[in-house]
Amino acid sequence: MNFLITDYIYPIREKFLLSENLGICFDNPRTDEEVEAVTEYIRQAYSIESAFQYSEKAINQALQEFLSHYSQKDEYISEFRNAVSELSPYEILARMWIVARYDDGGLHDALKKEGKELAEEGHYGFFMLEDDHPIVKNSRQLLDYCHLVSLLIHTAQDYYEGRSFILDANSGWFQEIKPNHFVCIQFFMFTAFSGEREVAEKDDTRWLYFPAVKERLIEIGKLIDNLLNSKAKDKLLYVASLLKNAGHDIKEDKTKLVVLVSIMELLLTHNPKFDRYNVEDSINKQFQLKAATLIYLNDKSRNINHIKARLNEIYGLRSSVAHGDFKAITKYFETAKKKDEKFPIGTVIGELYIYLRAIITEYLLDDNFVDFLKDG
């Protein structure tokens, strides 16, 4: 097994599965090698200047407050607290940090062994891995999966912008450990909630605090696995990869918009009959009607007519971007700003994530109905 580092900090007695189908689970670092690597990763993060910098003394104080508070509610934390009492703050934190494990076919250990043998012979360098290598393929699949899960569990409401709970997406982070200031930011967020679970459970960022989101993670993991065990697996994994592209890889907002709309099209629209329709108009009408139907079914307190009208505007903007109609794009932004929208493109992207969450949730609950709707 190999792993990526998540945003979550919490001691867990034993690993638990997020996805049995994909072999993905949450765990703490267990072996000496894992603990040493994560400890050094944290130490490196605190070696650089940051607005979220903490001294070892401050880190230790925050950890002790957390362990004291939660040991009253979680028997394992009481055991953990006693077991780590003599360790350095960095190592305690490393042993608490949650990692997402994936199956690398044992090749990380094999590469490490081969590298050691080459070094003993006086040869130094690095390994180039193909795209289908288990470390590359399965770490990428883990990232995709976590972006899908994050969309479905986040509590950011209108402010979600596509991020996932994976702190560091680099599958080779342990080969050459470099400072990552996001470690400091995440520990800062952890300390904000460490003694106030009741507050954390009401905060918009609570999805990044493990005690507040654990049950939801398990629930969504089971729901996704049900579909991964069906004929819909390839489609769902492709949707997950597009979510990862939009949330992690793409920095330009208009491109992100096109990708997010394309996910909705993939799930809901069929190829029009080219000899009978204005193709663009046909897809737009399908897009509006089918997406609005699912979004409304997901939450019937929503105004379906408003959703349909908004989807029409969004699809029009998507078409303008796709066809390079910058005059129309500028006009849309100017009109939106007159309505007091300070960041029009950000508003649209936020809405798309809300709509996608509803549509994908309905797909997970009843993929046969969504496929029926698509074909109709």
MARGU-234426 format. One line per 10 residues: number of its first residue (from 1); for each residue x negated, y, z negated of C-alpha. Coordinates in nm, 2 decimals. Layout:
NUM) X/Y/Z | ...
REM end
This chain:
1) 0.00/0.00/0.00 | -0.10/0.36/0.07 | 0.07/0.68/-0.05 | 0.14/1.05/0.00 | 0.17/1.29/-0.29 | 0.52/1.43/-0.36 | 0.64/1.74/-0.53 | 0.76/1.54/-0.83 | 0.60/1.51/-1.17 | 0.73/1.25/-1.41
11) 0.60/0.93/-1.57 | 0.79/0.62/-1.45 | 0.76/0.28/-1.60 | 0.74/0.10/-1.27 | 0.78/0.18/-0.90 | 1.13/0.18/-0.75 | 1.24/0.14/-0.39 | 1.36/0.43/-0.19 | 1.39/0.22/0.12 | 1.37/-0.16/0.12
21) 1.40/-0.16/0.50 | 1.09/0.07/0.55 | 0.90/-0.05/0.24 | 0.89/0.30/0.09 | 0.89/0.34/-0.29 | 0.82/0.60/-0.56 | 0.55/0.53/-0.82 | 0.28/0.69/-1.03 | -0.09/0.63/-0.96 | -0.17/0.30/-1.12
31) -0.52/0.17/-1.04 | -0.84/0.34/-1.16 | -0.92/0.44/-0.81 | -0.58/0.60/-0.75 | -0.59/0.79/-1.08 | -0.94/0.91/-1.01 | -0.85/1.04/-0.67 | -0.53/1.22/-0.78 | -0.72/1.37/-1.08 | -0.98/1.51/-0.85
41) -0.71/1.64/-0.61 | -0.56/1.83/-0.90 | -0.90/1.96/-1.02 | -0.98/2.08/-0.68 | -0.65/2.27/-0.66 | -0.73/2.46/-0.98 | -1.08/2.54/-0.86 | -0.95/2.81/-0.62 | -0.80/3.15/-0.71 | -0.42/3.14/-0.72
51) -0.14/3.35/-0.86 | -0.02/3.02/-1.02 | -0.36/2.94/-1.18 | -0.35/2.77/-1.52 | -0.64/2.69/-1.76 | -0.68/2.33/-1.88 | -0.56/2.45/-2.22 | -0.24/2.59/-2.07 | -0.18/2.28/-1.86 | -0.22/2.06/-2.17
61) 0.02/2.27/-2.37 | 0.28/2.25/-2.10 | 0.24/1.88/-2.06 | 0.27/1.82/-2.44 | 0.59/2.03/-2.45 | 0.73/1.82/-2.17 | 0.63/1.49/-2.33 | 0.76/1.59/-2.67 | 1.09/1.70/-2.53 | 1.15/1.40/-2.30
71) 1.01/1.14/-2.53 | 1.33/1.18/-2.73 | 1.54/1.09/-2.43 | 1.32/0.84/-2.24 | 1.15/0.55/-2.43 | 0.89/0.50/-2.17 | 0.77/0.87/-2.20 | 0.72/0.81/-2.57 | 0.50/0.51/-2.49 | 0.32/0.71/-2.22
81) 0.26/1.00/-2.45 | 0.08/0.77/-2.70 | -0.12/0.60/-2.43 | -0.26/0.92/-2.28 | -0.32/1.12/-2.59 | -0.70/1.11/-2.56 | -0.72/1.19/-2.19 | -0.80/1.52/-2.02 | -0.51/1.74/-1.90 | -0.59/1.68/-1.54
91) -0.59/1.30/-1.58 | -0.26/1.31/-1.78 | -0.11/1.51/-1.50 | -0.25/1.27/-1.24 | -0.09/0.98/-1.42 | 0.24/1.16/-1.42 | 0.24/1.28/-1.06 | 0.48/1.08/-0.84 | 0.36/0.94/-0.51 | 0.55/0.79/-0.22
101) 0.40/0.46/-0.12 | 0.42/0.31/0.22 | 0.29/-0.02/0.37 | -0.05/0.02/0.55 | -0.10/-0.35/0.59 | -0.40/-0.34/0.35 | -0.60/-0.15/0.62 | -0.69/0.14/0.39 | -0.89/-0.10/0.17 | -1.03/-0.27/0.48
111) -1.15/0.06/0.63 | -1.30/0.16/0.30 | -1.49/-0.16/0.28 | -1.62/-0.13/0.64 | -1.72/0.23/0.57 | -1.92/0.13/0.27 | -2.10/-0.15/0.46 | -2.19/0.10/0.75 | -2.32/0.35/0.49 | -2.54/0.08/0.34
121) -2.68/0.03/0.69 | -2.75/0.40/0.73 | -2.45/0.47/0.96 | -2.22/0.76/0.87 | -1.91/0.89/1.05 | -1.54/0.86/1.05 | -1.27/0.62/1.19 | -1.05/0.73/1.48 | -0.71/0.57/1.44 | -0.47/0.51/1.73
131) -0.11/0.63/1.70 | 0.02/0.28/1.65 | -0.23/0.21/1.36 | -0.02/0.11/1.05 | -0.17/0.40/0.85 | -0.08/0.66/1.12 | 0.25/0.50/1.22 | 0.38/0.43/0.87 | 0.27/0.75/0.71 | 0.44/0.94/0.99
141) 0.75/0.73/0.94 | 0.74/0.81/0.57 | 0.73/1.18/0.64 | 1.02/1.15/0.89 | 1.22/0.96/0.63 | 1.15/1.21/0.35 | 1.27/1.50/0.57 | 1.60/1.31/0.63 | 1.64/1.24/0.26 | 1.55/1.60/0.17
151) 1.82/1.74/0.39 | 2.07/1.52/0.21 | 1.97/1.58/-0.15 | 1.86/1.94/-0.15 | 2.04/2.19/-0.37 | 1.91/2.50/-0.20 | 2.26/2.57/-0.04 | 2.23/2.84/0.23 | 1.85/2.88/0.17 | 1.73/2.54/0.29
161) 1.48/2.58/0.57 | 1.39/2.22/0.64 | 1.11/2.14/0.39 | 1.07/1.80/0.23 | 0.96/1.68/-0.11 | 0.62/1.56/0.02 | 0.36/1.80/-0.11 | 0.08/1.70/0.13 | 0.15/1.54/0.47 | -0.21/1.45/0.53
171) -0.24/1.07/0.53 | -0.62/1.10/0.49 | -0.61/1.34/0.19 | -0.82/1.09/-0.03 | -1.10/1.06/0.22 | -1.21/1.43/0.19 | -1.03/1.59/-0.10 | -0.98/1.97/-0.04 | -0.81/2.23/-0.26 | -0.44/2.26/-0.21
181) -0.28/2.56/-0.38 | 0.07/2.40/-0.35 | -0.03/2.18/-0.64 | -0.05/2.48/-0.86 | 0.28/2.61/-0.73 | 0.45/2.28/-0.80 | 0.31/2.26/-1.15 | 0.44/2.61/-1.21 | 0.79/2.50/-1.11 | 0.76/2.19/-1.33
191) 0.67/2.40/-1.63 | 0.97/2.62/-1.57 | 1.20/2.33/-1.63 | 0.99/2.10/-1.86 | 1.18/2.18/-2.18 | 1.51/2.28/-2.03 | 1.68/1.99/-1.85 | 2.02/2.15/-1.89 | 1.90/2.47/-1.71 | 1.72/2.26/-1.44
201) 2.03/2.07/-1.36 | 2.21/2.40/-1.26 | 1.92/2.56/-1.07 | 1.91/2.58/-0.69 | 1.56/2.43/-0.69 | 1.66/2.13/-0.91 | 1.62/1.89/-0.62 | 1.24/1.94/-0.66 | 1.26/1.84/-1.03 | 1.26/1.46/-1.07
211) 1.48/1.42/-1.37 | 1.76/1.62/-1.21 | 1.75/1.44/-0.88 | 1.65/1.08/-0.95 | 2.00/0.93/-0.93 | 2.08/1.12/-0.61 | 1.76/1.00/-0.45 | 1.86/0.64/-0.53 | 2.21/0.69/-0.40 | 2.10/0.84/-0.07
221) 1.82/0.59/-0.03 | 2.08/0.30/-0.04 | 2.31/0.48/0.20 | 2.03/0.53/0.45 | 1.91/0.17/0.41 | 2.26/0.04/0.50 | 2.23/0.21/0.84 | 1.86/0.11/0.88 | 1.97/-0.25/0.86 | 2.21/-0.20/1.15
231) 2.18/-0.14/1.53 | 2.17/0.23/1.45 | 1.82/0.21/1.30 | 1.63/0.35/1.61 | 1.87/0.64/1.64 | 1.85/0.73/1.27 | 1.47/0.72/1.27 | 1.47/0.94/1.58 | 1.69/1.19/1.41 | 1.46/1.18/1.11
241) 1.16/1.25/1.33 | 1.33/1.55/1.48 | 1.41/1.69/1.14 | 1.04/1.65/1.05 | 0.94/1.83/1.37 | 1.18/2.12/1.30 | 1.10/2.14/0.93 | 0.72/2.08/0.93 | 0.56/2.11/1.27 | 0.75/2.39/1.45
251) 0.67/2.74/1.33 | 0.87/2.94/1.60 | 1.23/2.99/1.49 | 1.39/2.99/1.84 | 1.23/2.65/1.92 | 1.34/2.52/1.58 | 1.70/2.63/1.66 | 1.69/2.44/1.99 | 1.57/2.12/1.82 | 1.83/2.14/1.54
261) 2.11/2.18/1.80 | 1.97/1.89/2.00 | 2.01/1.66/1.69 | 2.38/1.75/1.69 | 2.41/1.69/2.06 | 2.24/1.35/2.03 | 2.48/1.24/1.76 | 2.80/1.38/1.91 | 2.80/1.46/2.28 | 2.80/1.22/2.58
271) 2.68/1.29/2.93 | 2.94/1.48/3.12 | 3.07/1.38/3.47 | 2.85/1.59/3.68 | 3.09/1.59/3.98 | 3.39/1.72/3.78 | 3.27/1.98/3.53 | 3.05/2.28/3.47 | 2.80/2.07/3.28 | 2.69/2.34/3.03
281) 3.05/2.43/2.96 | 3.15/2.07/2.92 | 2.88/2.00/2.66 | 2.95/2.32/2.47 | 3.32/2.22/2.44 | 3.23/1.87/2.32 | 2.98/2.02/2.08 | 3.23/2.26/1.93 | 3.52/2.02/1.89 | 3.33/1.71/1.77
291) 3.09/1.89/1.53 | 3.37/2.11/1.39 | 3.58/1.79/1.33 | 3.31/1.61/1.13 | 3.20/1.92/0.94 | 3.57/1.98/0.83 | 3.61/1.61/0.74 | 3.31/1.64/0.52 | 3.45/1.93/0.33 | 3.82/2.02/0.40
301) 3.79/2.35/0.20 | 3.60/2.49/0.51 | 3.79/2.69/0.78 | 3.77/2.46/1.08 | 3.86/2.75/1.32 | 3.58/2.96/1.19 | 3.34/2.67/1.22 | 3.44/2.60/1.58 | 3.40/2.97/1.67 | 3.06/2.98/1.50
311) 2.94/2.67/1.68 | 3.04/2.84/2.01 | 2.81/3.13/1.92 | 2.53/2.90/1.81 | 2.55/2.69/2.13 | 2.55/3.01/2.34 | 2.23/3.13/2.16 | 2.08/2.78/2.21 | 2.15/2.80/2.58 | 2.00/3.15/2.61
321) 1.68/3.03/2.44 | 1.66/2.71/2.66 | 1.71/2.91/2.98 | 1.48/3.20/2.88 | 1.76/3.45/2.88 | 1.58/3.70/2.65 | 1.83/3.98/2.73 | 2.11/3.77/2.59 | 1.90/3.68/2.29 | 1.82/4.04/2.21
331) 2.18/4.13/2.25 | 2.28/3.86/2.00 | 2.03/3.98/1.74 | 2.13/4.34/1.78 | 2.50/4.25/1.73 | 2.42/4.04/1.43 | 2.22/4.32/1.27 | 2.51/4.55/1.31 | 2.70/4.30/1.09 | 2.44/4.35/0.82
341) 2.26/4.02/0.90 | 1.90/4.11/0.82 | 1.75/3.79/0.96 | 1.99/3.66/1.23 | 1.78/3.37/1.34 | 1.72/3.26/0.99 | 2.10/3.28/0.92 | 2.17/3.05/1.22 | 1.90/2.80/1.12 | 2.04/2.79/0.76
351) 2.39/2.73/0.90 | 2.26/2.45/1.13 | 2.11/2.27/0.84 | 2.44/2.29/0.65 | 2.63/2.16/0.95 | 2.37/1.88/1.01 | 2.39/1.77/0.65 | 2.76/1.73/0.69 | 2.74/1.55/1.02 | 2.46/1.31/0.92
361) 2.64/1.24/0.59 | 2.95/1.14/0.78 | 2.74/0.93/1.02 | 2.59/0.74/0.72 | 2.93/0.68/0.58 | 3.09/0.56/0.90 | 2.87/0.54/1.21 | 3.13/0.36/1.41 | 3.37/0.65/1.38 | 3.10/0.90/1.48
371) 3.01/0.69/1.78 | 3.38/0.66/1.87 | 3.41/1.04/1.85 | 3.10/1.08/2.06 | 3.22/0.85/2.34 | 3.57/1.00/2.34
REM end
